[in-house]
């Protein structure tokens, strides 16, 4: 799979995280593209942090 496929899967993973949907299949596909588990985890942590910050800003508004 190409870098383009990885980017598509990362956007899909972010969307599932925002909607609280299952992510195991997307993680597996990302691993099959050659992305390291640690890199997937770092991406998920960054997205979680971003979602948390957005929620805090909405509550403060």
C-alpha positions in Angstrom: 0.0 0.0 0.0 1.1 3.5 -0.7 1.5 6.6 1.5 -1.7 7.8 0.1 -3.5 4.7 1.4 -1.9 5.3 4.8 -3.1 8.9 4.9 -6.6 7.8 4.0 -6.6 5.2 6.8 -5.3 7.7 9.3 -8.2 10.1 8.4 -10.6 7.2 8.7 -9.1 6.3 12.1 -9.5 9.9 13.3 -13.1 9.9 12.2 -13.8 6.6 14.0 -12.2 8.0 17.2 -14.3 11.1 17.0 -17.5 9.0 16.6 -16.4 6.5 19.3 -16.5 3.6 16.7 -14.3 0.5 16.6 -10.8 1.0 15.4 -9.2 -2.5 15.4 -9.8 -3.1 11.7 -8.2 0.2 10.7 -5.2 -0.4 13.0 -4.7 -3.8 11.4 -4.8 -2.3 7.9 -2.3 0.4 8.9 0.0 -2.3 10.3 -0.3 -4.1 7.0 0.8 -0.9 5.1 4.0 -1.1 7.1 3.2 1.5 9.7 4.7 0.6 13.1 2.4 0.0 16.1 4.2 2.8 18.0 3.5 5.3 15.2 -0.1 4.3 15.2 -0.3 4.7 18.9 1.4 8.2 18.7 -1.2 9.3 16.1 -4.0 8.1 18.3 -2.6 9.9 21.3 -2.3 13.1 19.4 -5.9 12.8 18.1 -7.2 12.1 21.6 -5.4 15.2 22.9 -6.9 17.3 20.1 -10.4 16.0 20.8 -10.0 16.7 24.5 -8.8 20.3 23.8 -11.7 20.9 21.4 -14.2 19.7 24.1 -12.6 21.9 26.7 -12.9 24.9 24.3 -16.6 24.1 23.6 -17.4 23.9 27.3 -15.6 27.2 28.0 -17.5 29.0 25.2 
